[in-house]
Amino acid sequence: MSNKVALVTGSSRGVGKATAIALAKQGYDIIVNYARSKKSALATAEEIEKLGQKAFLVRANVGDVEKIKLMFEQIEEEFGRLDVFVNNAASGVLRPIMELEETHWNWTMNINSKALLFCAQEAAKLMEKNGGGKIVSLSSLGSIRYLENYTTVGVSKAAVEALTRYLAVELAPKNIVVNAVSGGAIDTDALQHFPNREELLEDARKNTPAGRMVEIDDLVKTILFLVSDDAWMIRGQTIIVDGGRSILV
Ligand SMILES: NC(=O)c1ccc[n+]([C@@H]2O[C@H](COP(=O)([O-])OP(=O)(O)OC[C@H]3O[C@@H](n4cnc5c(N)ncnc54)[C@H](OP(=O)(O)O)[C@@H]3O)[C@@H](O)[C@H]2O)c1
């Protein structure tokens, strides 16, 4: 029997990289997708191979539906199956509303929201061949609360959460479980692009009821739970992993 296979978009760095490695530790072969950081993607692949699993590198901008289709053609050719799809890749233009342009909106929506729909379509076709699968997306607190400069990303993540509910219903007959994990601020490369990075970090350190900032591993553990069979009856949900931060004002 061939190994189970997982695709993690944006697994060259940050949460995606850690998720890819954690899934490899559970015995999955991994498709390491990236957009620009080839060196980092190769480093992820190397760590996966050290664990004895196969790592298949695919450069594809998930904001482009043609590139998504090409990526899935490569996956089908290489593995002929897909068991898990983690919709992790994200980007965004961080500006006040009055400075946002159409290109900023399209860029962010294409990579963060549109990619989920069109990757999920392709993933579902592969998953149903093997009797089903699991889809987990990454979201963030900006989908449900105001964060400065975060309009495009916040709205794109709200779309991810809504799409998660729709996918959960329409893919259920194919035995595909669809959920999302949302997180409070984590100090990854992504935060380097925030004009108000220091404020965000200070807020997360001071105002998280659990007493510390969220770490990458907190999200990874929740992703692993949602792809496990123990989470079979959880459908269309966004699990918030923020140490309680979003409960406060
Ligand atoms: N950091 C946080 O505070 C936080 C909190 C909650 C949720 N999240 C969510 O967790 C996920 C990962 O965040 P992160 O902090 O780990 O981000 P990150 O460190 O900025 O990494 C982003 C990843 O996405 C990839 N990527 C970006 N644009 C892409 C595209 N068009 N096509 C394919 N891949 C693309 C990047 O690949 P390249 O290296 O090739 O550019 C990189 O691997 C995101 O969905 C984010 O919204 C993050």
The ligand as an ORCA input file, in Angstrom:
! r2SCAN-3c Opt
* xyz 0 1
  N       1.719     34.575     11.573
  C       0.571     34.803     12.185
  O       0.458     35.641     13.081
  C      -0.650     33.993     11.817
  C      -1.702     33.936     12.706
  C      -2.852     33.211     12.357
  C      -2.938     32.597     11.146
  N      -1.895     32.669     10.283
  C      -2.060     32.038      8.977
  O      -1.162     30.947      8.858
  C      -0.768     30.813      7.494
  C       0.738     30.850      7.395
  O       1.211     32.062      7.943
  P       2.755     32.305      8.231
  O       2.801     33.321      9.318
  O       3.450     31.013      8.399
  O       3.185     33.017      6.870
  P       4.641     33.255      6.226
  O       5.699     32.959      7.227
  O       4.573     34.614      5.627
  O       4.695     32.162      5.067
  C       3.806     32.267      4.005
  C       3.953     31.046      3.115
  O       3.009     31.176      2.047
  C       3.685     31.037      0.810
  N       3.044     31.834     -0.234
  C       2.806     33.168     -0.242
  N       2.193     33.516     -1.397
  C       2.045     32.374     -2.115
  C       1.488     32.077     -3.373
  N       0.949     33.042     -4.126
  N       1.507     30.791     -3.809
  C       2.041     29.811     -3.047
  N       2.597     30.032     -1.851
  C       2.584     31.300     -1.389
  C       5.093     31.496      1.089
  O       5.931     30.940      0.090
  P       7.294     31.681     -0.408
  O       8.224     31.474      0.745
  O       7.721     30.960     -1.604
  O       6.928     33.110     -0.615
  C       5.319     30.938      2.493
  O       5.695     29.588      2.440
  C      -1.453     31.950      6.731
  O      -2.627     31.499      6.130
  C      -1.744     32.951      7.824
  O      -2.817     33.810      7.511
  C      -0.741     33.325     10.590
*
